[in-house]
Amino acid sequence: MKRFIRILSIIGYLLSVYILVSVFAAVVCFAGDSFNAFKNSDKMLILPENVEIIGNKNFTRKDILLVTELEREMSFFDADTRKMMFNLTACGWVKKAFVEKSLPNSVRINIEEFTPEIVVTSREKSSDPDTFIQWFSDANGILFKKALAREVPKDMPIFYLKSSTPEEDKKRSEKIKNAIFIAKKWKDLNSVCLLKRINYEFLAGYSLECGLDNKNLNTVVHLKEEASRDEWIKMMEDTSNTISALLAKNQWCLEYDFDKVTDDFGETKFEIIIELVNIKKED
């Protein structure tokens, strides 16, 4: 009899466990279905029009939505802000990005873009033969994005950097910052000779190529690398003044160079040289 009662107890226990498990499973399934229904409800869906974007200038709203996958409907619970920030900062224009979700269905994206100061044409060492690729650079000499022709403003200076040694490559940022400085100072002069591009070569230093806007007249101004920035400014001022003086005489100089000379007081300075280059009548 005791054995029979024990068997009934075991059966009752197992039946109770089965009922509890079944009820729990039913509750979980119901809750899961309810959550999925809530998760994908219209109220919790992030639509493209619910995305606020701040700080973008060159990186378009369309491209930002595409990179973050917010160009399509997405549940609030599926929106991965860390993944979005990673994808955004992998894009050329974006310096920093912050993505924040707000219940029930909105997203706020803050973008800090790089500011392009100059286009740098540099050598791609991985190619054979060597080819040159254009990049946007910021004021710190950081190359942050390949520069497509349609993206480059007409008045943005072009810097051709022809570094040839590993040691020269290490100084790339410094040389880019120098080129930006030179381009800005030349623009400040309001010279009649418009800057077209700046070249850098190891032996020649910095060379400015400029020309008249509506005439087939071009010239090159060589700036010694060993000169200080103040001396560069003086060189460019002297060149600009000389160009204006020659034009007044209907003349043109194809090349401007500088040589360090010592004056009567024992001070050294860079003196403009145009005697050894071709001077021609303007057509």
Secondary structure by P-SEA (a helix, b strand, c coil): caaaaaaaaaaaaaaaaaaaaaaaaaaaaaaaaaaaaaaaccccccccccccccccccccaaaaaaaaccccccccccccaaaaaaaaaacccccbbbbbbcccbbbbbbbbbbbbcccccccccccccbbbbbbbbccccccccccccccccccbbbbbbbcccaaaaaaaaaaaaaaaaaaaaaaaacccbbbcbbbbcccccbbbbbbbccccccbbbbbbccccaaaaaaaaaaaaaaaaaaaaacccccbbbbbbbbccccbbbbbbbcccbbbbccc
